[in-house]
Amino acid sequence: MTFHPFSLIITLLVLIPNIIFSLKPPASKPSNLPKEPLPLTIIENIGRYGVFIIPLFYGIDVSGTCEIIATSLMGLMLLIYYVCWIRYFLRGRDFKWMLLPFMRIPIPMAISPILYFMLSSVVLHSIPMLIFSLLLAAGHIPISWQQYKQSPC
C-alpha cells in the first residue's frame, strides 16, 4: 500500500474554515437545539474520520473527462462552502448562518462538503471514499436538518 500525502489537500481544503471556526465559535447559539441522536453521531463520525484518512491511500488522478468534471464540481462545492463560511463570519458568527439556505440549497454548510467528498471519490478512484462520504451524509445531514428545523432561523 502506497501513501499519497498530497491527496490530503482534499481534506485540508474543507478543514481550513473549520480550524478558524474552532478559534472563533458562534457568538450566539440557541439553547433549545435538540440533542444529537447517538446513532447518527456515531455514523457521522465514522464517515468524517474515513473521508479525512482515505485520501492518504489514493493518488489524485484528473486524467479523464469524468475526473475533470468531478474536479470542477468539487471546486463549485468548495466555493459554495467557503461563501457560506464567509457569510457566517461577516454576519457576526450567528449560529443561524451555519444553517440557513444559500441559493435555494438547504443546509448548504452540510450538503456542499459532503458532495465535495463524494465527488473526490471520482478523482481518487476510491470506492471506500464514496462509502465514507455516504456514511458522513447519513449522519451529518439529518443532524443539521434537525438543528435547522429547531433553531429560530
C-alpha positions in Angstrom: 0.0 0.0 0.0 1.4 3.4 -1.0 0.9 6.6 0.9 -0.2 9.7 -1.0 0.3 12.7 1.3 -0.5 15.2 -1.4 -4.1 13.8 -1.6 -4.6 15.2 1.9 -5.2 18.5 0.1 -8.8 17.3 -0.4 -9.3 17.1 3.3 -7.3 20.2 4.2 -9.4 22.4 1.9 -12.5 21.5 3.9 -10.8 21.8 7.2 -9.4 25.4 6.8 -12.7 27.1 7.7 -13.3 24.6 10.5 -10.0 25.4 12.1 -10.9 29.1 12.1 -14.3 28.1 13.5 -12.7 26.3 16.4 -10.8 29.5 17.2 -13.9 31.7 16.7 -17.0 29.6 17.7 -20.6 31.0 17.3 -21.2 34.3 19.1 -24.7 33.0 19.7 -26.1 29.5 19.7 -29.7 28.7 20.5 -30.1 26.8 23.8 -33.1 24.9 22.5 -31.2 22.8 19.9 -32.1 19.1 20.1 -29.6 16.7 21.4 -27.9 14.9 18.5 -29.1 11.3 18.3 -26.2 9.0 19.3 -26.6 6.6 16.3 -26.4 9.5 13.9 -23.4 11.0 15.7 -21.6 7.6 15.5 -22.3 7.2 11.8 -21.3 10.8 11.1 -18.0 10.4 13.0 -17.2 7.2 11.2 -17.8 8.9 7.9 -15.9 12.0 9.0 -12.8 10.0 10.0 -13.0 8.0 6.9 -13.1 11.0 4.5 -10.2 12.5 6.3 -8.0 9.4 6.3 -8.9 7.6 3.0 -7.1 10.2 0.7 -3.8 9.1 2.3 -4.1 5.8 0.4 -5.2 7.0 -3.0 -3.5 9.3 -5.5 -5.3 12.1 -7.2 -5.9 11.3 -10.9 -7.5 14.0 -13.1 -6.6 12.5 -16.5 -10.1 11.7 -17.9 -13.2 13.5 -18.7 -15.1 12.2 -15.6 -12.3 13.3 -13.4 -12.1 16.7 -14.9 -15.9 17.2 -14.5 -15.7 15.9 -10.9 -12.8 18.2 -10.1 -14.8 21.2 -11.5 -17.8 20.3 -9.4 -15.6 19.8 -6.4 -14.4 23.4 -6.9 -18.0 24.6 -7.1 -19.0 22.7 -3.9 -15.9 24.2 -2.2 -16.8 27.7 -3.4 -20.3 27.4 -2.0 -18.9 26.1 1.2 -16.4 29.0 1.5 -19.0 31.6 0.6 -21.3 30.2 3.3 -18.4 30.3 5.9 -17.7 33.9 4.8 -21.4 34.8 5.2 -21.3 33.3 8.7 -18.2 35.2 9.8 -19.3 38.5 8.2 -22.8 38.3 9.9 -21.3 38.2 13.4 -20.8 34.4 13.8 -24.5 34.0 14.5 -25.3 30.3 14.6 -28.3 30.5 12.3 -26.0 31.4 9.4 -24.5 28.0 9.6 -27.9 26.5 8.7 -29.7 29.0 6.5 -30.2 28.1 2.8 -27.9 29.6 0.2 -29.1 29.9 -3.4 -32.0 27.6 -2.5 -29.6 25.0 -1.2 -30.9 23.8 2.2 -28.3 23.5 5.0 -25.5 24.3 2.5 -22.7 24.0 5.0 -23.7 20.4 5.5 -24.5 19.4 1.9 -21.7 21.1 0.0 -18.8 19.4 1.8 -20.5 16.1 1.6 -21.0 16.4 -2.2 -17.4 17.6 -2.4 -16.2 14.4 -0.7 -18.4 12.2 -2.8 -17.0 13.8 -5.9 -13.5 13.4 -4.6 -14.1 9.6 -4.7 -14.0 10.0 -8.6 -10.7 11.8 -8.7 -9.2 9.3 -6.1 -10.8 6.3 -7.9 -11.9 5.2 -4.4 -15.0 3.3 -3.6 -14.1 3.5 0.2 -14.1 7.3 -0.1 -17.6 7.1 -1.6 -18.7 4.8 1.2 -17.3 7.0 3.9 -18.9 10.1 2.2 -22.3 8.3 2.3 -21.8 7.5 6.0 -20.9 11.1 6.7 -24.0 12.2 4.8 -26.2 9.7 6.6 -25.3 11.2 10.0 -24.5 14.9 9.2 -27.4 15.8 7.0 -30.2 14.6 9.4 -28.4 16.2 12.4 -28.0 19.5 10.5 -31.6 19.4 9.2 -32.9 18.7 12.7 -30.9 21.7 14.0 -32.3 23.9 11.2 -35.8 22.9 11.9 -35.4 23.6 15.7 -33.4 26.8 15.5 -35.0 30.2 15.2 -33.8 30.8 11.6 
